[in-house]
Amino acid sequence: WINLNYLILAGLRHYSQLEGPARTRAAQLYSQLRDNLVLNMQKQWESTGYLWEHYDPISGRGQRTHPFNGWSALALLIVSEIYP
């Protein structure tokens, strides 16, 4: 679900900005997850024309409810890197 990924991204971004041993790894994970999430949502949008409730963790294929613009709209905050 996008909302869980958003929370994880917020935490990773936070720890990537703090001094400490986890800084570099948190920055790497943040970048990888953010890129994978946004690119997969874009790919699914282009192939189906829908935002989905959630995406398969292995294939990335959109699943369940569509069109779904609830927490999938968090992708805009992720792209903008806005984390309260």
Contact map, one row per residue, 1 for C-alpha under 8 A:
111110000000000000000000000000000000000000000000000011100000000000000000000000000000
111111000000000000000000000000000000000000000000000001000000000000000011011000000000
111111100000000000000000000000000000000000000000000000000000000000000011010000000000
111111110000000000000000000000000000000000000000000000000000000000000000000000000000
111111111000000000000000000000000000000000000000000000000000000000000000000000000000
011111111100000000000000000000000000000000000000000000000000000000000000010001000000
001111111110000000000000000000000000000000000000000000000000000000000000000000000000
000111111111000000000000000000000000000000000000000000000000000000000000000000000000
000011111111100000000000000001001100000000000000000000000000000000000000000000000000
000001111111110000000000000000000000000000000000000000000000000000000000000000000010
000000111111111000000000000000000000000000000000000000000000000000000000000000000000
000000011111111100000000011011000000000000000000000000000000000000000000000000000000
000000001111111110000000011001000000000000000000000000000000000000000000000000000000
000000000111111111000000000000000000000000000000000000000000000000000000000000000000
000000000011111111000110011000000000000000000000000000000000000000000000000000000000
000000000001111111100111111001000000000000000000000000000000000000000000000000000000
000000000000111111100010000000000000000000000000000000000000000000000000000000000000
000000000000011111110010000000000000000000000000000000000000000000000000000000000000
000000000000000111111010000000000000000000000000000000000000000000000000000000000000
000000000000000001111110000000000000000000000000000000000000000000000000000000000000
000000000000000000111111000000000000000000000000000000000000000000000000000000000000
000000000000001100011111110000000000000000000000000000000000000000000000000000000000
000000000000001111111111111000000000000000000000000000000000000000000000000000000000
000000000000000100001111111100000000000000000000000000000000000000000000000000000000
000000000000000100000111111110000000000000000000000000000000000000000000000000000000
000000000001101100000111111111000000000000000000000000000000000000000000000000000000
000000000001101100000011111111100000000000000000000000000000000000000000000000000000
000000000000000000000001111111110000000000000000000000000000000000000000000000000000
000000000001000000000000111111111000000000000000000000000000000000000000000000000000
000000001001100100000000011111111100000000000000000000000000000000000000000000000000
000000000000000000000000001111111110000000000000000000000000000000000000000000000000
000000000000000000000000000111111111000000000000000000000000000000000000000000000000
000000001000000000000000000011111111100000000000000000000000000000000000000000000000
000000001000000000000000000001111111110000000000000000000000000000000000000001000000
000000000000000000000000000000111111111000000000000000000000000000000000000000000000
000000000000000000000000000000011111111100000000000000000000000000000000000000000000
000000000000000000000000000000001111111110000000000000000000000000000000000000000000
000000000000000000000000000000000111111111000000000000000000000000000000001001100000
000000000000000000000000000000000011111111100000000000000000000000000000000000000000
000000000000000000000000000000000001111111110000000000000001000000000000000000000000
000000000000000000000000000000000000111111111000001000000000000000000000000000000000
000000000000000000000000000000000000011111111100000000000000000000000000000000000000
000000000000000000000000000000000000001111111110000000000000000000000000000000000000
000000000000000000000000000000000000000111111111111000000000110000000000000000000000
000000000000000000000000000000000000000011111111111000000000000000000000000000000000
000000000000000000000000000000000000000001111111100000000000000000000000000000000000
000000000000000000000000000000000000000000111111100000000000000000000000000000000000
000000000000000000000000000000000000000000011111110000000000000000000000000000000000
000000000000000000000000000000000000000000011111111000000000000000000000000000000000
000000000000000000000000000000000000000000011001111100000000000001110000000000000000
000000000000000000000000000000000000000010011000111110000000010001111001000000000000
000000000000000000000000000000000000000000000000011111100000011111111001000000000000
100000000000000000000000000000000000000000000000001111100000011111111111000000000000
110000000000000000000000000000000000000000000000000111110000011110000000000000000000
100000000000000000000000000000000000000000000000000111111001111000000000000000000000
000000000000000000000000000000000000000000000000000001111111111000000000000000000000
000000000000000000000000000000000000000000000000000000111111000000000000000000000000
000000000000000000000000000000000000000000000000000000011111000000000000000000000000
000000000000000000000000000000000000000000000000000000011111100000000000000000000000
000000000000000000000000000000000000000100000000000000111111110000000000000000000000
000000000000000000000000000000000000000000010000000000110011111000000000000000000000
000000000000000000000000000000000000000000010000001111110001111100000000000000000000
000000000000000000000000000000000000000000000000000111110000111111000000000000000000
000000000000000000000000000000000000000000000000000111000000011111000000000000000000
000000000000000000000000000000000000000000000000000111000000001111110000000000000000
000000000000000000000000000000000000000000000000011110000000001111110000000000000000
000000000000000000000000000000000000000000000000011110000000000011111000000000000000
000000000000000000000000000000000000000000000000011110000000000011111101000000000000
000000000000000000000000000000000000000000000000001110000000000000111111100000000000
000000000000000000000000000000000000000000000000000010000000000000011111100000000000
011000000000000000000000000000000000000000000000000010000000000000001111110000000000
011000000000000000000000000000000000000000000000001110000000000000011111111000000000
000000000000000000000000000000000000000000000000000000000000000000001111111110000000
011001000000000000000000000000000000000000000000000000000000000000000011111111000000
010000000000000000000000000000000000010000000000000000000000000000000001111111100000
000000000000000000000000000000000000000000000000000000000000000000000000111111110000
000000000000000000000000000000000000000000000000000000000000000000000000111111111110
000001000000000000000000000000000100010000000000000000000000000000000000011111111110
000000000000000000000000000000000000010000000000000000000000000000000000001111111100
000000000000000000000000000000000000000000000000000000000000000000000000000111111100
000000000000000000000000000000000000000000000000000000000000000000000000000011111110
000000000000000000000000000000000000000000000000000000000000000000000000000011111111
000000000100000000000000000000000000000000000000000000000000000000000000000011001111
000000000000000000000000000000000000000000000000000000000000000000000000000000000111
